[in-house]
């Protein structure tokens, strides 16, 4: 998993350094995996000033990656009717 991630990031940085064309689109990476496999570590790789959308399914995971939860990002209401 991490090899593909790093290769994609390296190619992206090469494009930026060499003067990316106007039609260049930054890659979108979806990082998945079970607990403890290093997803948060991959997200912490420097992005050279590029914007990143950091979203996790749950609030605790979002806090761990300094991101937002899926519900907050998509403005999905959470109601607890008792």
N, C-alpha and C positions, 0 to 999 in steps of 0.2 A: 504494500500500500504506500509506504513512505517513499519508495524509489520513484514511482510515477508522479507523486506529488512534487518532489524536489526537481525532477526533470522538467515538469511543466513550469514551475516557478523560474528555473534557470532560463528556459527558452523565452519566457515572458520578459525577464530582465534584459536578455540579449536584444530582443526586439525594441525595448525602450531605449537602451544605450545606443543602438545603431540607427535610431530615428525611425520609429514605426510609421508606417503609411497611414494616411488619413482613414482608410477603411479597416484598420486593425482593430479587432475586438479582443479585449482581455479575456483570458480563460475563466470559466466558472467551474469551481471545484466543489464537489459534494463529498465531505469527509464522513464516512460511516464506520461503524465497528462496535464491538462489544465493550463492556466496561474494562478500563485499565489497559487498553491497547495503544494509547498515546494520541488520541484525537486532539485533545487540548494542546498538546505540545506542538502538533503540526500547525494549528491555528496561530500559535505564538511566533511563527517564523516571520521575520521582518518583511514588510510589504513595500519598502522603498517609497514611502509616502503615498502609495496608491490606496484608494478607498477600499475598505472591506466591509461586507455585510456579515456580521457574526450572529448567527441565530442557532438556538438549540431548542429542542422539543420542550424541555422543562426548565423551570426557573432556576434551580440550583445549578444545572449544567450551563445555563446562560451566564450566571454570575461567574462561574469558573473561567469562562472564556472572555469575560468583559464584553458580553453581547446582550442580546435580548431574547426573550422567549418567543416561540412561534405565535402564541396567543396575543402577546403585546404587539408584535410586528404587524400582524394582520388585523389587529383591532377586533379580535374575536371576544365577545363578552363572556365572562365567566360568572355565573350566578349560582348561588347556593340557596335553594329554596328548601326550608325545613318546615 
